[in-house]
Every structure is written in C-alpha cells, then in structure tokens.
Amino acid sequence: MGGEPLVSTEQRTGTTWPQAESRVRLDESAPRAGVRVLAVAGEIDRTEAEEILERLVGLLGAPDAQLVVLDLAAVRFMGSHGLTTVVHAQRSAASLGRTLRGVTGAANRAVSRPITMTGLDRVIDWFPSLSSATATER
C-alpha cells in the first residue's frame, strides 16, 4: 500500500476552520443626550461576549456618554463569558467615570438567574425594562 496519501500536506496546511457565527444581534441607540444603549438579542457565549465587550467599551468611551445601558432583555442564554463581560464593562465604566446599568427583562430567568446567583446584581444596577434603566439618575 505505497499509494499516495488521500490528503496532501499542501491541502492540509491550507485548510482553515470556519469561524463560529455570532449568535447575537447587537443594536446601539441613544434615547436621549448622554445616554447610550447596547441591546443584545440571542445567546451570549465566548465569541459573542468578546464582541459585546468591544462594543460596550466603545460606548463607554464616547465623549457624550454618561450613562450606558446593557439591555439583555432579549437574551436567551448567558454563559460565564457573558457574566465576565459584565464585570469587565463595569470596571471600564468605573475607570472612565461613567455609569453602567443593565436590563434583565421583566421575567427573563436566562439573565436574571445567573446575575443573582453570581452576585452581579450587587455590582451594577439592574432594571426590568429599558425605560426604567434610562430614567433620570437614581
């Protein structure tokens, strides 16, 4: 069986694995002066968490953003990477002198349960709706 290999070295080394597709939709908005919102819909795991953190840091760094709201009301799954993203975003907000708030949705256990279980409800203020999170300062 001294035949040629089924896959040549050139083919093997030239192959790239497909990148994982994002399982979230991100929408930015500015409901009023000084307020920026990042609404997330879908599932948050490693790939999505990196993208979300990048967008949040960008919003927190915007010159006119005093309050940034992370709206997770439409999130169906939030893994540990998503929770870590919230911690990193809060640290960025604190270092920039900005306020970060979160929205869990009124009855979204996929978000509220891990936030409560990990104590993230004591790290930033969470609200059941976007309108309550963007209301005037507490």
C-alpha positions in Angstrom: 0.0 0.0 0.0 2.6 2.5 -1.1 0.0 4.8 -2.8 -0.3 8.5 -2.4 -1.9 9.9 0.7 -5.6 10.9 0.4 -4.9 14.5 1.5 -1.6 16.1 0.6 0.4 18.3 3.0 -0.4 21.4 0.9 -4.2 20.7 1.2 -4.0 20.0 5.0 -2.0 23.1 5.8 -4.0 25.3 3.6 -7.3 24.4 5.2 -8.9 26.8 7.6 -11.6 26.0 10.1 -14.8 28.1 9.7 -15.2 30.9 12.2 -18.1 30.4 14.6 -21.0 32.5 13.6 -22.3 35.0 16.1 -25.5 34.0 17.9 -26.4 37.5 18.9 -27.8 40.7 17.4 -26.4 44.0 18.7 -28.2 47.2 18.4 -26.9 50.6 19.6 -29.2 53.6 20.3 -29.1 56.9 22.0 -32.5 57.6 23.5 -31.5 61.0 24.9 -28.4 63.1 25.3 -25.8 61.5 27.5 -27.4 58.0 27.3 -26.2 55.1 25.1 -27.8 51.7 24.9 -26.5 48.4 23.7 -29.4 46.0 23.2 -28.4 42.3 22.9 -30.6 39.6 21.5 -29.8 35.9 21.3 -27.2 33.8 23.1 -24.1 35.0 24.8 -21.1 32.7 25.0 -17.4 33.3 24.3 -17.4 34.7 20.8 -20.4 36.9 21.4 -19.1 38.1 24.8 -15.9 39.4 23.1 -18.0 41.3 20.6 -20.3 42.7 23.2 -17.4 43.9 25.4 -15.7 45.6 22.5 -19.0 47.5 21.7 -19.6 48.4 25.3 -16.1 49.8 25.8 -16.6 51.9 22.7 -19.9 53.2 24.0 -18.4 53.9 27.4 -15.6 55.8 25.8 -17.9 58.0 23.7 -17.4 61.7 24.8 -21.1 62.3 25.4 -22.0 59.1 27.2 -22.6 59.5 30.9 -24.9 56.5 31.2 -24.5 53.3 29.2 -27.2 50.6 29.5 -26.7 47.0 28.6 -30.1 45.7 27.6 -30.2 41.9 27.9 -34.0 41.5 27.9 -33.9 39.5 24.6 -31.0 37.2 25.7 -32.0 33.5 25.7 -28.7 32.2 27.2 -25.9 33.8 29.1 -22.8 31.7 29.9 -19.9 32.5 32.1 -18.3 34.5 29.4 -21.3 36.8 29.3 -21.1 37.3 33.1 -17.4 38.1 32.8 -18.2 40.7 30.2 -20.4 42.5 32.6 -17.6 42.6 35.2 -15.1 43.9 32.7 -17.6 46.5 31.4 -18.3 47.7 34.9 -14.6 48.1 35.6 -14.2 50.1 32.3 -17.2 52.3 33.3 -15.7 53.0 36.8 -12.3 53.9 35.4 -13.9 56.3 32.9 -16.3 57.8 35.5 -19.3 56.5 33.6 -22.4 54.7 34.9 -23.3 51.3 33.6 -26.7 49.8 34.1 -28.3 46.6 33.0 -31.7 45.4 31.8 -32.7 41.8 32.5 -36.3 41.9 31.2 -39.3 41.5 33.4 -39.2 37.7 33.7 -36.1 36.7 31.8 -34.6 33.9 34.0 -31.9 33.2 31.5 -30.4 36.5 32.5 -31.7 37.3 36.0 -30.8 33.9 37.5 -27.1 33.8 36.7 -26.8 37.5 37.6 -28.3 36.9 41.0 -26.5 33.6 41.6 -23.1 35.2 40.9 -23.7 38.4 42.8 -23.6 40.6 39.8 -26.8 42.2 41.0 -24.6 43.9 43.6 -22.0 45.0 41.1 -24.3 47.1 38.8 -27.9 48.2 39.0 -30.3 46.0 37.0 -33.7 47.0 35.9 -36.7 45.1 34.4 -37.1 47.4 31.5 -35.2 49.8 29.3 -37.4 52.7 30.2 -36.7 52.2 33.9 -33.0 51.9 33.3 -32.8 55.1 31.3 -35.0 57.1 33.6 -33.3 60.0 35.3 -30.4 59.3 37.7 -31.1 57.4 40.9 
